[in-house]
């Protein structure tokens, strides 16, 4: 009977040790995945910065002027008959086509739950 208790105690200790080791191995795997994803994020952010710089460089007026001069393209102001002005007429756009149907009516229902979320933190800032 004493040997049986010893074997059960040894099995419980072994099982507990295996669970602990499994958790530690998973923890190390997750930390490696996080490191890889952080490196990938840093590379993508660096690439984004480089691409933004390239876009701003390509769109700069001085570069455009230089390219046009190099290609010997003559640029002049348009003549009076070449410019067509279009008037902005907001009544031309149907008002119902740009609205999401029923959104205004449903917003009132959701306002009941504003006390749960704290409104100002959830609002986006315009730039």
Secondary structure, 3 states (H helix, E strand, C coil): CHHHHHHHHHHHHHHHHHHHHHHHHHHHHHHHHHHHHHHHHHHHHHHHHHHHHHHHHHHCHHHHHHHHHHCCCCCCCCCHHHCCCCCCCHHHCCCCCCCCCCHHHHHHHHHHHHHHHCHHHHCCCCC
